[in-house]
Amino acid sequence: MNCYFFGTFNPIHLGHIEIARRVKEEFGFGKIIFIPSYMPPHKFNDLASFKDRFCMTQLAAGEENVSDIELKLPAPSYTYRTINHLCEVNKVDKINFLIGYDQFFKIESWREPQILKEKLNFIVYPRKFKNGQTLSEKAFDYLKNKGYGFKIIKMDFLDISSEMIRELVYKNKDITGLTTKEVREYIERNNLYKRLSKEKSII
């Protein structure tokens, strides 16, 4: 049994890798499969190309753990479309889905939340809001009462974000310790994130 980790991965960082490792270990999944978004509904001027984000994710997570499924689906890349396709291809009714506290709290604002509720087992990991706040498990009682199935993994919050990395790269500062050596070298080699947008990534 696998679990899917969606995101822009713009770029992937050590927080993503540690979350995947802990979730795989705690819940006994065969694989954590990373799915970089091909064309997210929200537009970001500092979003690296799908090719670059896909390659960086492969470098950090291993080629066998990364899927380009969204490249083959209609754009924009709404999560419910990808979920429907995964369920159909794998011939299952539900799949396991990794999501941060902040995004799970807003799940009903996503496109077709009813489909997500019916077809996803959510694995929720800690993540801060932009204002630095975190959420307690009590905050999710509303979603539990609405019928969302989820488990919350207990782990320390890793204060790393893709946005932080992009800003440091833009300022020509060192990102050692925030992502893997291979990803850092890829960013340098391909001159990524040298133009910074005011629009922020959600992942």
LODOTOR-457051 format. One line per 10 residues: number of its first residue (from 1); their letters; for each residue x, y, z of N, C-alpha, C, O. Coordinates in nm, 3 decimals, decimal comma. Example, Ala and Ser with C-alpha at 12.3 -4.5 7.8 and 13.67 -1.06 7.14 Angstrom:
<nodes>
1) as) 1,319:-0,569:0,780:1,230:-0,450:0,780:1,320:-0,330:0,780:1,424:-0,332:0,846 | 1,285:-0,225:0,708:1,367:-0,106:0,714:1,290:0,003:0,787:1,341:0,114:0,804
</nodes>
This chain:
<nodes>
1) mncyffgtfn) 0,085:-0,120:0,000:0,000:0,000:0,000:0,088:0,124:0,000:0,183:0,136:0,078 | 0,054:0,217:-0,089:0,134:0,339:-0,104:0,060:0,461:-0,052:-0,061:0,457:-0,026 | 0,132:0,570:-0,036:0,075:0,698:0,001:0,126:0,803:-0,097:0,241:0,796:-0,141 | 0,042:0,899:-0,131:0,077:0,998:-0,233:0,100:1,135:-0,169:0,025:1,179:-0,081 | 0,206:1,200:-0,215:0,247:1,330:-0,163:0,245:1,429:-0,279:0,336:1,432:-0,362 | 0,139:1,512:-0,284:0,123:1,611:-0,390:0,190:1,742:-0,349:0,202:1,771:-0,230 | 0,233:1,820:-0,446:0,287:1,952:-0,416:0,350:2,015:-0,539:0,371:1,949:-0,640 | 0,378:2,144:-0,530:0,452:2,207:-0,639:0,599:2,166:-0,632:0,666:2,159:-0,735 | 0,650:2,140:-0,509:0,791:2,105:-0,490:0,880:2,204:-0,566:0,954:2,169:-0,658 | 0,869:2,329:-0,521:0,926:2,443:-0,594:1,028:2,521:-0,510:1,005:2,639:-0,484
11) pihlghieia) 1,139:2,459:-0,466:1,182:2,321:-0,493:1,149:2,229:-0,377:1,104:2,273:-0,271 | 1,172:2,099:-0,397:1,161:2,002:-0,289:1,271:2,032:-0,186:1,380:2,075:-0,222 | 1,241:2,009:-0,058:1,340:2,038:0,046:1,345:1,924:0,148:1,270:1,827:0,139 | 1,435:1,937:0,245:1,457:1,830:0,341:1,335:1,807:0,431:1,317:1,697:0,483 | 1,253:1,909:0,448:1,129:1,891:0,523:1,037:1,791:0,454:0,980:1,704:0,519 | 1,023:1,804:0,322:0,942:1,708:0,246:0,995:1,566:0,262:0,919:1,472:0,284 | 1,127:1,552:0,252:1,189:1,420:0,260:1,170:1,358:0,398:1,143:1,238:0,409 | 1,185:1,439:0,503:1,169:1,388:0,639:1,024:1,350:0,667:0,998:1,249:0,732 | 0,930:1,430:0,620:0,788:1,397:0,637:0,758:1,263:0,571:0,693:1,177:0,631 | 0,805:1,245:0,447:0,781:1,120:0,375:0,843:1,002:0,451:0,780:0,896:0,463
21) rrvkeefgfg) 0,963:1,019:0,500:1,031:0,911:0,573:0,953:0,871:0,698:0,932:0,753:0,724 | 0,911:0,972:0,774:0,840:0,944:0,900:0,705:0,879:0,875:0,667:0,785:0,945 | 0,634:0,928:0,775:0,502:0,872:0,745:0,514:0,728:0,696:0,438:0,641:0,738 | 0,610:0,703:0,608:0,631:0,567:0,559:0,663:0,473:0,674:0,611:0,361:0,681 | 0,748:0,519:0,765:0,790:0,437:0,879:0,675:0,412:0,975:0,654:0,299:1,019 | 0,600:0,516:1,008:0,496:0,503:1,110:0,375:0,424:1,062:0,316:0,348:1,138 | 0,337:0,442:0,933:0,217:0,376:0,884:0,244:0,252:0,799:0,152:0,185:0,755 | 0,372:0,223:0,777:0,407:0,101:0,706:0,373:0,101:0,558:0,345:-0,005:0,501 | 0,376:0,218:0,495:0,348:0,224:0,351:0,465:0,163:0,272:0,580:0,171:0,314 | 0,431:0,101:0,157:0,536:0,048:0,071:0,620:0,160:0,012:0,743:0,151:0,008
31) kiifipsymp) 0,553:0,264:-0,034:0,622:0,379:-0,093:0,546:0,506:-0,059:0,424:0,504:-0,037 | 0,619:0,617:-0,054:0,559:0,750:-0,058:0,587:0,801:-0,199:0,703:0,822:-0,236 | 0,483:0,820:-0,277:0,499:0,860:-0,416:0,475:1,011:-0,429:0,365:1,060:-0,402 | 0,579:1,083:-0,469:0,571:1,228:-0,487:0,509:1,260:-0,623:0,547:1,203:-0,726 | 0,412:1,352:-0,622:0,347:1,393:-0,746:0,358:1,544:-0,762:0,276:1,619:-0,708 | 0,460:1,591:-0,836:0,471:1,735:-0,862:0,354:1,783:-0,947:0,315:1,718:-1,044 | 0,299:1,896:-0,910:0,188:1,953:-0,987:0,238:2,003:-1,122:0,339:2,074:-1,130 | 0,167:1,965:-1,228:0,208:2,009:-1,361:0,176:2,157:-1,382:0,264:2,237:-1,415 | 0,049:2,193:-1,363:0,008:2,333:-1,379:-0,092:2,367:-1,269:-0,213:2,353:-1,289 | -0,042:2,411:-1,152:-0,133:2,439:-1,040:-0,233:2,547:-1,074:-0,202:2,638:-1,152
41) phkfndlasf) -0,354:2,539:-1,016:-0,459:2,639:-1,043:-0,416:2,781:-1,009:-0,457:2,877:-1,074 | -0,332:2,795:-0,905:-0,281:2,926:-0,867:-0,156:2,956:-0,949:-0,069:2,870:-0,964 | -0,146:3,077:-1,001:-0,032:3,112:-1,085:0,077:3,177:-1,001:0,050:3,266:-0,920 | 0,201:3,132:-1,021:0,316:3,187:-0,949:0,423:3,226:-1,050:0,466:3,145:-1,132 | 0,465:3,352:-1,044:0,568:3,397:-1,138:0,703:3,332:-1,112:0,786:3,325:-1,202 | 0,725:3,285:-0,989:0,853:3,223:-0,957:0,843:3,071:-0,954:0,924:3,005:-0,889 | 0,745:3,015:-1,024:0,730:2,871:-1,032:0,825:2,817:-1,139:0,814:2,853:-1,256 | 0,916:2,731:-1,098:1,006:2,669:-1,196:0,924:2,580:-1,289:0,812:2,542:-1,256 | 0,980:2,548:-1,404:0,909:2,464:-1,500:0,880:2,327:-1,441:0,946:2,284:-1,346 | 0,781:2,260:-1,497:0,750:2,126:-1,449:0,872:2,036:-1,464:0,901:1,956:-1,374
51) kdrfcmtqla) 0,942:2,047:-1,575:1,060:1,964:-1,598:1,162:1,982:-1,486:1,215:1,884:-1,434 | 1,189:2,107:-1,449:1,287:2,133:-1,343:1,239:2,080:-1,209:1,316:2,018:-1,135 | 1,113:2,105:-1,176:1,062:2,059:-1,047:1,056:1,907:-1,040:1,082:1,847:-0,935 | 1,021:1,844:-1,152:1,016:1,699:-1,158:1,156:1,640:-1,140:1,175:1,545:-1,064 | 1,253:1,697:-1,210:1,391:1,649:-1,200:1,446:1,665:-1,059:1,511:1,574:-1,007 | 1,419:1,780:-0,996:1,468:1,802:-0,860:1,405:1,705:-0,762:1,470:1,657:-0,670 | 1,277:1,676:-0,782:1,207:1,582:-0,694:1,265:1,442:-0,710:1,281:1,369:-0,612 | 1,297:1,404:-0,833:1,361:1,275:-0,857:1,498:1,268:-0,789:1,533:1,166:-0,730 | 1,573:1,376:-0,798:1,707:1,379:-0,737:1,699:1,361:-0,585:1,783:1,293:-0,526 | 1,598:1,421:-0,524:1,587:1,418:-0,378:1,518:1,292:-0,326:1,556:1,239:-0,222
61) ageenvsdie) 1,417:1,244:-0,399:1,334:1,133:-0,348:1,362:1,000:-0,416:1,319:0,896:-0,367 | 1,435:1,002:-0,528:1,460:0,879:-0,603:1,362:0,866:-0,718:1,242:0,888:-0,699 | 1,410:0,832:-0,835:1,327:0,825:-0,955:1,206:0,734:-0,936:1,098:0,764:-0,986 | 1,225:0,623:-0,864:1,117:0,526:-0,848:1,004:0,577:-0,758:0,898:0,516:-0,751 | 1,027:0,688:-0,690:0,927:0,742:-0,596:0,859:0,868:-0,647:0,791:0,936:-0,570 | 0,876:0,901:-0,775:0,820:1,024:-0,830:0,737:0,992:-0,955:0,780:0,915:-1,041 | 0,617:1,052:-0,963:0,528:1,027:-1,076:0,503:1,156:-1,156:0,489:1,264:-1,099 | 0,499:1,141:-1,288:0,468:1,255:-1,375:0,324:1,249:-1,424:0,292:1,301:-1,531 | 0,238:1,186:-1,345:0,099:1,163:-1,386:0,027:1,291:-1,426:-0,054:1,289:-1,519 | 0,055:1,403:-1,359:-0,020:1,525:-1,389:0,019:1,584:-1,524:-0,057:1,663:-1,581
71) lklpapsyty) 0,135:1,546:-1,575:0,175:1,590:-1,708:0,080:1,535:-1,814:0,066:1,593:-1,922 | 0,015:1,423:-1,784:-0,069:1,352:-1,880:-0,217:1,384:-1,865:-0,301:1,334:-1,941 | -0,249:1,467:-1,766:-0,390:1,499:-1,738:-0,422:1,642:-1,781:-0,331:1,723:-1,800 | -0,552:1,674:-1,796:-0,589:1,810:-1,837:-0,542:1,916:-1,738:-0,535:1,891:-1,618 | -0,510:2,033:-1,789:-0,471:2,147:-1,706:-0,592:2,239:-1,690:-0,679:2,242:-1,776 | -0,598:2,315:-1,578:-0,503:2,315:-1,466:-0,509:2,186:-1,385:-0,602:2,107:-1,398 | -0,410:2,166:-1,302:-0,394:2,039:-1,230:-0,475:2,037:-1,100:-0,421:2,054:-0,991 | -0,605:2,016:-1,115:-0,689:2,005:-0,996:-0,668:1,869:-0,932:-0,665:1,767:-1,001 | -0,653:1,868:-0,801:-0,623:1,745:-0,729:-0,728:1,638:-0,752:-0,694:1,521:-0,767 | -0,855:1,675:-0,755:-0,960:1,575:-0,768:-0,948:1,497:-0,898:-0,981:1,378:-0,902
81) rtinhlcevn) -0,901:1,563:-1,005:-0,884:1,492:-1,133:-0,777:1,385:-1,121:-0,793:1,272:-1,169 | -0,666:1,422:-1,057:-0,557:1,326:-1,040:-0,600:1,211:-0,951:-0,567:1,096:-0,977 | -0,674:1,241:-0,845:-0,724:1,137:-0,755:-0,816:1,041:-0,830:-0,802:0,920:-0,816 | -0,908:1,094:-0,907:-0,998:1,008:-0,985:-0,918:0,915:-1,075:-0,950:0,796:-1,086 | -0,815:0,969:-1,140:-0,733:0,889:-1,230:-0,656:0,781:-1,154:-0,649:0,667:-1,199 | -0,598:0,818:-1,040:-0,523:0,721:-0,961:-0,612:0,606:-0,913:-0,572:0,490:-0,916 | -0,732:0,640:-0,869:-0,825:0,536:-0,823:-0,862:0,443:-0,939:-0,872:0,322:-0,921 | -0,883:0,501:-1,057:-0,919:0,421:-1,173:-0,804:0,329:-1,215:-0,825:0,210:-1,239 | -0,684:0,386:-1,224:-0,568:0,308:-1,267:-0,534:0,197:-1,168:-0,501:0,085:-1,208 | -0,543:0,228:-1,039:-0,508:0,131:-0,936:-0,623:0,040:-0,896:-0,608:-0,052:-0,815
91) kvdkinflig) -0,742:0,069:-0,954:-0,862:-0,011:-0,926:-0,891:-0,017:-0,776:-0,913:-0,123:-0,718 | -0,892:0,103:-0,715:-0,922:0,114:-0,572:-1,026:0,223:-0,552:-1,044:0,310:-0,637 | -1,095:0,217:-0,438:-1,196:0,318:-0,406:-1,135:0,438:-0,334:-1,186:0,550:-0,344 | -1,024:0,414:-0,262:-0,961:0,521:-0,185:-0,810:0,511:-0,195:-0,754:0,403:-0,215 | -0,744:0,626:-0,180:-0,598:0,626:-0,172:-0,554:0,710:-0,052:-0,631:0,791:0,000 | -0,431:0,689:-0,010:-0,373:0,763:0,103:-0,306:0,889:0,051:-0,238:0,888:-0,051 | -0,327:0,997:0,124:-0,290:1,130:0,073:-0,227:1,213:0,184:-0,291:1,239:0,286 | -0,102:1,254:0,164:-0,031:1,337:0,261:-0,068:1,483:0,244:-0,072:1,534:0,132 | -0,095:1,551:0,355:-0,133:1,693:0,346:-0,092:1,764:0,474:-0,095:1,706:0,582 | -0,053:1,891:0,462:-0,015:1,970:0,578:-0,137:2,020:0,655:-0,246:2,032:0,599
101) ydqffkiesw) -0,117:2,050:0,784:-0,224:2,104:0,869:-0,297:2,219:0,800:-0,419:2,222:0,794 | -0,217:2,314:0,749:-0,277:2,437:0,697:-0,367:2,411:0,577:-0,474:2,470:0,567 | -0,324:2,322:0,486:-0,405:2,294:0,368:-0,526:2,206:0,401:-0,634:2,223:0,343 | -0,509:2,113:0,494:-0,622:2,029:0,532:-0,732:2,114:0,597:-0,850:2,089:0,576 | -0,692:2,211:0,674:-0,788:2,300:0,740:-0,876:2,372:0,637:-0,990:2,407:0,666 | -0,820:2,393:0,515:-0,893:2,465:0,409:-0,945:2,373:0,300:-0,978:2,419:0,191 | -0,953:2,243:0,327:-0,983:2,146:0,222:-1,118:2,171:0,154:-1,136:2,140:0,036 | -1,213:2,227:0,228:-1,344:2,247:0,168:-1,347:2,363:0,069:-1,447:2,383:0,001 | -1,238:2,438:0,059:-1,229:2,544:-0,041:-1,166:2,492:-0,171:-1,161:2,563:-0,271 | -1,118:2,366:-0,169:-1,059:2,307:-0,289:-1,169:2,270:-0,388:-1,286:2,258:-0,350
111) repqilkekl) -1,132:2,252:-0,512:-1,228:2,211:-0,615:-1,278:2,069:-0,587:-1,199:1,978:-0,562 | -1,411:2,052:-0,592:-1,476:1,922:-0,571:-1,435:1,853:-0,440:-1,385:1,741:-0,442 | -1,457:1,921:-0,326:-1,417:1,860:-0,198:-1,491:1,730:-0,166:-1,439:1,646:-0,093 | -1,611:1,713:-0,219:-1,687:1,591:-0,193:-1,614:1,468:-0,249:-1,612:1,362:-0,187 | -1,555:1,485:-0,367:-1,478:1,375:-0,427:-1,357:1,345:-0,340:-1,324:1,228:-0,318 | -1,291:1,448:-0,292:-1,174:1,429:-0,206:-1,213:1,358:-0,076:-1,141:1,271:-0,029 | -1,326:1,396:-0,021:-1,372:1,334:0,104:-1,401:1,185:0,084:-1,371:1,102:0,170 | -1,459:1,152:-0,030:-1,498:1,015:-0,057:-1,380:0,925:-0,094:-1,381:0,805:-0,067 | -1,278:0,984:-0,157:-1,173:0,900:-0,216:-1,037:0,909:-0,148:-0,942:0,845:-0,193 | -1,026:0,988:-0,041:-0,896:1,005:0,023:-0,896:0,966:0,170:-0,988:0,999:0,245
121) nfivyprkfk) -0,792:0,895:0,209:-0,757:0,880:0,350:-0,645:0,980:0,375:-0,533:0,962:0,326 | -0,673:1,085:0,450:-0,575:1,192:0,471:-0,476:1,156:0,582:-0,515:1,109:0,689 | -0,349:1,177:0,554:-0,244:1,170:0,656:-0,196:1,313:0,674:-0,135:1,371:0,584 | -0,222:1,370:0,790:-0,199:1,513:0,813:-0,071:1,534:0,894:-0,052:1,474:1,000 | 0,016:1,621:0,842:0,143:1,648:0,910:0,148:1,795:0,955:0,082:1,880:0,895 | 0,226:1,825:1,060:0,229:1,961:1,115:0,289:2,061:1,019:0,386:2,032:0,948 | 0,232:2,179:1,017:0,280:2,286:0,930:0,227:2,418:0,985:0,113:2,423:1,032 | 0,306:2,523:0,979:0,263:2,653:1,031:0,186:2,732:0,926:0,204:2,714:0,806 | 0,099:2,821:0,976:0,036:2,919:0,889:0,134:3,033:0,865:0,239:3,041:0,930 | 0,101:3,121:0,772:0,188:3,235:0,741:0,214:3,322:0,863:0,321:3,381:0,876
131) ngqtlsekaf) 0,115:3,330:0,955:0,132:3,413:1,074:0,206:3,341:1,186:0,219:3,395:1,297 | 0,256:3,220:1,158:0,333:3,146:1,257:0,252:3,057:1,348:0,309:2,984:1,429 | 0,119:3,062:1,338:0,035:2,980:1,424:0,036:2,834:1,379:0,062:2,804:1,262 | 0,006:2,746:1,471:-0,015:2,605:1,440:-0,156:2,567:1,485:-0,225:2,648:1,548 | -0,197:2,446:1,455:-0,331:2,401:1,490:-0,325:2,281:1,584:-0,233:2,200:1,576 | -0,422:2,272:1,672:-0,435:2,153:1,755:-0,528:2,055:1,684:-0,597:2,091:1,589 | -0,528:1,931:1,731:-0,615:1,831:1,669:-0,762:1,870:1,682:-0,844:1,834:1,598 | -0,795:1,943:1,786:-0,933:1,986:1,808:-0,985:2,068:1,691:-1,104:2,069:1,662 | -0,893:2,138:1,623:-0,933:2,223:1,512:-0,995:2,143:1,399:-1,067:2,198:1,315 | -0,968:2,012:1,397:-1,018:1,929:1,288:-1,146:1,854:1,322:-1,194:1,773:1,242
141) dylknkgygf) -1,203:1,881:1,440:-1,328:1,815:1,477:-1,438:1,843:1,376:-1,521:1,757:1,346 | -1,438:1,965:1,323:-1,539:2,002:1,223:-1,530:1,910:1,101:-1,632:1,861:1,053 | -1,407:1,887:1,052:-1,390:1,802:0,935:-1,422:1,656:0,967:-1,476:1,584:0,883 | -1,390:1,614:1,088:-1,423:1,478:1,129:-1,575:1,459:1,129:-1,626:1,357:1,083 | -1,645:1,557:1,181:-1,791:1,550:1,185:-1,853:1,557:1,046:-1,965:1,510:1,025 | -1,781:1,616:0,951:-1,830:1,623:0,813:-1,803:1,494:0,735:-1,849:1,478:0,622 | -1,729:1,402:0,796:-1,706:1,273:0,733:-1,570:1,253:0,670:-1,548:1,153:0,600 | -1,476:1,346:0,693:-1,342:1,329:0,639:-1,265:1,227:0,723:-1,266:1,233:0,846 | -1,201:1,133:0,656:-1,121:1,033:0,726:-0,976:1,076:0,729:-0,917:1,100:0,624 | -0,917:1,085:0,847:-0,779:1,131:0,854:-0,708:1,078:0,978:-0,770:1,044:1,079
151) kiikmdfldi) -0,575:1,073:0,968:-0,488:1,043:1,081:-0,384:1,153:1,088:-0,341:1,206:0,985 | -0,343:1,188:1,208:-0,245:1,294:1,228:-0,115:1,233:1,276:-0,113:1,161:1,376 | -0,007:1,260:1,207:0,122:1,207:1,248:0,186:1,299:1,350:0,189:1,421:1,333 | 0,237:1,239:1,456:0,304:1,315:1,562:0,451:1,331:1,525:0,525:1,233:1,521 | 0,493:1,451:1,497:0,634:1,476:1,467:0,665:1,622:1,490:0,575:1,707:1,485 | 0,790:1,652:1,515:0,830:1,791:1,533:0,813:1,868:1,403:0,835:1,814:1,294 | 0,772:1,992:1,415:0,757:2,076:1,296:0,893:2,114:1,240:0,981:2,158:1,313 | 0,910:2,096:1,111:1,034:2,132:1,044:1,017:2,268:0,977:0,941:2,283:0,882 | 1,087:2,365:1,029:1,068:2,503:0,984:1,149:2,531:0,857:1,242:2,612:0,857 | 1,111:2,463:0,751:1,173:2,482:0,619:1,059:2,499:0,519:0,957:2,431:0,528
161) ssemirelvy) 1,076:2,589:0,424:0,975:2,605:0,319:1,044:2,629:0,186:1,157:2,677:0,180 | 0,973:2,594:0,079:1,025:2,621:-0,054:1,041:2,771:-0,075:1,136:2,815:-0,140 | 0,949:2,848:-0,020:0,955:2,993:-0,032:1,085:3,048:0,028:1,149:3,136:-0,029 | 1,122:2,995:0,144:1,246:3,035:0,210:1,366:3,008:0,120:1,455:3,093:0,107 | 1,369:2,891:0,059:1,480:2,855:-0,029:1,486:2,948:-0,149:1,594:2,995:-0,185 | 1,372:2,974:-0,210:1,371:3,063:-0,327:1,423:3,202:-0,292:1,499:3,262:-0,369 | 1,383:3,253:-0,176:1,427:3,386:-0,136:1,577:3,390:-0,111:1,644:3,487:-0,147 | 1,630:3,283:-0,051:1,775:3,278:-0,025:1,853:3,269:-0,156:1,956:3,334:-0,171 | 1,804:3,189:-0,249:1,870:3,177:-0,380:1,870:3,311:-0,450:1,971:3,352:-0,509 | 1,756:3,380:-0,445:1,744:3,510:-0,509:1,847:3,610:-0,452:1,898:3,696:-0,524
171) knkditgltt) 1,876:3,597:-0,321:1,970:3,686:-0,255:2,114:3,633:-0,257:2,203:3,686:-0,192 | 2,134:3,526:-0,335:2,266:3,464:-0,348:2,321:3,414:-0,214:2,440:3,424:-0,187 | 2,232:3,362:-0,130:2,273:3,308:0,000:2,273:3,156:-0,003:2,208:3,094:-0,087 | 2,348:3,098:0,089:2,367:2,954:0,094:2,240:2,881:0,138:2,174:2,924:0,233 | 2,206:2,772:0,071:2,089:2,693:0,109:2,131:2,554:0,158:2,048:2,463:0,164 | 2,257:2,538:0,193:2,305:2,412:0,249:2,225:2,379:0,375:2,204:2,465:0,460 | 2,180:2,255:0,387:2,103:2,213:0,504:1,954:2,229:0,488:1,878:2,189:0,575 | 1,910:2,289:0,376:1,767:2,308:0,353:1,713:2,211:0,248:1,596:2,173:0,252 | 1,797:2,174:0,155:1,761:2,074:0,054:1,882:1,986:0,031:1,987:2,007:0,092 | 1,870:1,889:-0,057:1,982:1,797:-0,077:2,092:1,864:-0,161:2,068:1,963:-0,230
181) kevreyiern) 2,210:1,808:-0,153:2,324:1,857:-0,230:2,292:1,853:-0,380:2,327:1,944:-0,454 | 2,226:1,745:-0,424:2,194:1,729:-0,566:2,097:1,837:-0,614:2,111:1,889:-0,724 | 1,998:1,869:-0,531:1,901:1,973:-0,568:1,968:2,110:-0,567:1,945:2,192:-0,656 | 2,052:2,134:-0,468:2,124:2,262:-0,461:2,209:2,282:-0,586:2,210:2,390:-0,644 | 2,278:2,178:-0,628:2,362:2,187:-0,747:2,278:2,204:-0,873:2,318:2,274:-0,966 | 2,161:2,142:-0,877:2,071:2,156:-0,992:2,024:2,301:-1,004:2,021:2,358:-1,113 | 1,985:2,359:-0,890:1,939:2,499:-0,890:2,050:2,591:-0,941:2,025:2,679:-1,023 | 2,172:2,569:-0,893:2,285:2,652:-0,935:2,315:2,633:-1,084:2,336:2,730:-1,157 | 2,316:2,509:-1,126:2,351:2,476:-1,265:2,250:2,532:-1,364:2,286:2,572:-1,475 | 2,123:2,536:-1,324:2,017:2,581:-1,415:1,970:2,723:-1,387:1,873:2,771:-1,446
191) nlykrlskek) 2,041:2,790:-1,294:2,014:2,931:-1,266:1,867:2,958:-1,229:1,806:3,052:-1,278 | 1,813:2,872:-1,142:1,673:2,885:-1,102:1,656:2,988:-0,991:1,748:3,017:-0,916 | 1,535:3,042:-0,983:1,491:3,131:-0,876:1,571:3,260:-0,864:1,591:3,312:-0,754 | 1,618:3,310:-0,976:1,690:3,437:-0,974:1,597:3,558:-0,988:1,637:3,672:-0,969 | 1,471:3,529:-1,020:1,371:3,635:-1,021:1,266:3,599:-0,919:1,205:3,492:-0,927 | 1,244:3,685:-0,822:1,154:3,656:-0,710:1,020:3,724:-0,731:1,014:3,842:-0,764 | 0,913:3,646:-0,712:0,778:3,700:-0,725:0,722:3,733:-0,586:0,765:3,676:-0,485 | 0,627:3,823:-0,583:0,556:3,852:-0,458:0,448:3,748:-0,432:0,395:3,740:-0,321 | 0,415:3,667:-0,532:0,316:3,562:-0,515:0,383:3,443:-0,450:0,492:3,403:-0,491 | 0,319:3,386:-0,349:0,381:3,283:-0,268:0,325:3,145:-0,299:0,208:3,129:-0,331
201) sii) 0,412:3,048:-0,289:0,370:2,909:-0,308:0,296:2,860:-0,185:0,319:2,909:-0,075 | 0,207:2,762:-0,204:0,132:2,705:-0,091:0,200:2,581:-0,039:0,157:2,526:0,062 | 0,306:2,534:-0,105:0,369:2,408:-0,062:0,515:2,434:-0,028:0,588:2,342:0,010
</nodes>
